[in-house]
Amino acid sequence: MSIGDDGDYGDGHGSGTGQTRTRLPDGEGDAYGPPRRTRSTLSSRNLITVVGVVVLLIAAIAFANRGGSGNDETGSGSGGSGKDRGAAAQPTAPTGTKPVSGKTGSIASGFPKTEQGAQSAAANYVVALGSSAMFNHDQRHEVVGTVMAPSVVDGFQTKLDNLYSPQFFKNAGLKPDGTAPAGTTFVYRTIPVGTKSTAFSASEATVEVWCTGLLGLAGEGSTKPVTTSWVTFTMKLSWTGSDWKTVGYAQKNGPAPVSGDVPASGAKEIAGAVAGYGGFTYAR
């Protein structure tokens, strides 16, 4: 598999009409249109831009390098050649079907050979690949070996091992072994908001996963505070005989809502929340 050579999946979203638009004071314009390019806006945008080769690490790479531009797409594979769903909307609502009970390590596994199973697999795999476990060599190998199809595991492992170098960790504000400096907590979480299938067959599926995420170092005096981002991942899956596995993926920024009025919490409170609140097993 070649990573980054065949990742153009399109955005899969039509443009709506009749949207409610809010006019902000002081000439800031439409809340959902292009905002005025303030220093804070530029800093936020730079934080989540793409500078690497593996799409689910986009936020982490930008966090380390504070550079890049646009919406990169990487990953390739053979998934999604079945029934084309185009841009048709599919509501993300509970199906009533219980989530999977199986696990491989800490990652849900044993998803059914159904469209719902493919969506559930995509959501859980996004969470695993977009987590702080990816910054630890052994944990990273375990994650990739669990969520990727056997045919692409070696290629992804090599790319990731080359990416996670001591210099990369240094750029991210971490120690050479990828751990957080004393007095800080490294935060990297991906949280799915919804999923939809854009293509599905008995052996292949393409699923979009709309996510929000947390990224940064929580600690007094941190120069890389924890921030939020919004991104949509396109996961290409293949049925391997017993489960859905990832063969490629891509990403694009947004859709991002207008920020709320909730004041930012202190570093200690954020670190405590990350340590105190566990994650979920996601199901369609």
N, C-alpha and C positions, 0 to 999 in steps of 0.2 A: 504494500500500500504506500502511496505517495501522499504525504501530508502537505496540504497547502496548495496543491496543484489543481484541485477539482472541487472547490467549495462554494460555487456560485449557485445557491438554491433560490435566490430571489427573496422578496420580503413576504410574499404570501398574504398580504393584507390589501384590501380595497380601500379607497378613500371615501369616507362617509360624507354626508351632507347634512345640513340642518343642525350642526353642532352648536351648543350653547357656548358663547365666547364671552370672556370677562375682560373688561378694559381696566387696566391697572393705572393707578395715579402716577404723576410725575413722568408721563411719557414712556412708561415701561412697556406698554403695548399689550398684545394678546397673551394671556397666561399660557396658552398652548402653542403660541407662535414663537418665532425666534426671539429670545430675550436679549436685553441689552448686554453686551459683552463686558461685564464687570470683572474685576480681579478675582472675586470669589467664583464667578461663573466659569472663567477660564481654568481656574485651579481644579474645580470639580470635574470639568470635561477632560482635562489632561489625565486625571486620576484613573479614568476608566477606558482610556484609549488603548489601541492594540499595538504591541511591539514584539510579540512572540510568534511561535509557530503552532501552538496548541490552543485551541479556541477557549476551552474552559479555564485556561490560565490567563485569559486576557486581563482581567482585573488585577491579578497578582503581579503580572509583568509590568503593567502600567504603574502600579503602586511602587515597584522597585525603581522604575526608570523615569517616571513623570514625563513621558514623551509620546510620540506617535501622533497619528491623526486619522480621522475617518473611522469607518466600520469595517474592519478586516473580517474575512471569512476564511477559515482553514478547515482541513479535514477532508477526507474523501471516502468513498465506499460505494457499494453496489445496492444499497437499500433504496426502497421507495419506488420501485418500478411498477407497482400494482395499480390499483384503482386510483386515479388522480382526483384529489379533493379540491384542487385549485384554491381559491380564496374564500370558499364557503365557510360561514361562521358556524361553529359548533359550541354550544354552551358547555362550560365546565360545571357540572353538577354531579352530586353523588349518584352512583348507579344502584346502590343498595347491595352490591356484591362486596363481600369481605375482602380486605387486602390480603396479600400473600402472607403465609405464616413462616415460610422458609427464610433462612439467612445464610450467607457465606461471609463469615467473620461478622462485621457489623452492618453489612449491606444486604438489603432485601434481595431475595432471589426466588426462582421457581415461578415466574410469571406465566399466566396462561397464554396459550396460542390464540389469542383474540386481539381485536383492536384495542379493547380496554386494557388488556395485559401489556401491549406495546406502549401505551401511554403511561401506564404506571411504572414500567421499567425505565422509560426515558426520564421521568421526574426523579426517580430515586438515583439514577446514574449521574444526573446533573449535580445532585447534592454531594455525592461521593467525590466526583472529580473537581468540584468547586469547594473544597474544604482544606483546612489547615493540615490534614493528614498528608497532602501532596508535598509538603515541605520536609517530610521525613523519608529517607531513602527506603527503608523497609516497608513502611506503611504505604508509600506511593506504589511500590511494586505490587503490594497486595491489592490495592484498589484497581490498578490497571488490569491486573490478571483476572479480576473478578468481573469487571463491567465491559471489557473489550472482547471482541470475538477472537478466538485463538489465532486466526490467520493474520491479525494485525497487532497482537500484543507485543512482539519483539520490536517492531518498528516504533511503536509509541514509547516503549521503555527506553530505547536508545535516545530518542528525541528529548524525552523528559530528563534523563540523566545528564545529558549535555546542557540542558537549560538550567537546571538547579545546581549551579556552580557556586563556589565561595564568593565570587565577585557579585553574582546575582543576589545572594543573601545579604551581602554588604550594602548593595544599592537599596534593598528593601528595609534596611535598618536593623537587620538580624545579625546574629553571630555567624561565624563561618560554617557552623554545623546546621544552620537553619533554625535555631532556637531563638527565642526573644531575649533581649538584654534584661539584666536584673531590674526588677521594679516595673516591668511592662508585661502585657499580655498580648500575644499576636492573635488577631481576630480575622478569620476568613470563613464566611458562611454564605451559602447559596440557598435561597428559599423560594421554591416554586409557588407561583400564584395561580397558574392555570395551564392546561395542555390542550392541544388539538392535533388530530391526524391530518396530514395533507396528502398522504398516499398510504395504501395498505393492501397487502396480499397475504397469502398463506405463509410466505417465506420472508417477506421484506416489509418494512414500514418506515415512514418518515413522520416524525412527531416534532411539533414546535412546543417549547416549554418557556412560558413567560415567567421571569424570575426577578426578584429583588435580591440584593446582597449586602453584606457587611464586610468591610475591609479596612485594616489599619492596625496600629499599635496603641493599645490603651495603657496609659501610664502618665504620671506627672512629667511634664516637660517633653512629651513625645512630639517629634516634628512631623509625624505621619499619623494624625489622629484618625479614629475609626469614622468612616463615611459610608453612605449608602449609594447604591447604583441600581439601575434598571436595565435589563438586557433580555433578549429573546434568543434562545438556543434552538437550532435545528438539528435534531438527533436522527441519524440514519442507522436503523437497526436491522439485524438479520436473525432469523430463527435458526438456532444451532442444533436442534434435535431435542433439547430439553428446556431451553430458555431463550429469551431475547437477549442479544448482545449488541454492543455498539461497534459499528464499522467505520463511522466518520461523523463529524459534526461541524457546525458553523455557528456564527453568532452575529447579532446586530444590536446596537444600542436601542433601548426603549421597548415599548412605549413607557414614558415616564410621566407620572402625575405631577401636579404642582405641589411643591413642598408645603407641609402644614405649619401650624403655629406652635408646635410642641417644642419647648426649649431643649437644647442639647444637654445631655446628662454629663456628669463628670467622669473622668477616666476610671475612678474606683468603682462607680456604679456600673459602668459598661463592662468592666472586667468581671465583676461579680455576676452580672446577668449571663455572660457567656459561659462562666463556669457552672452556674446554677440551673440553667435551662437547657434541657436536652433537645434533640431533634425528633423527627417523626418518620414513620414509614408512610410514603405517599401512595395513594391509590386513586384511580379515576372513578 
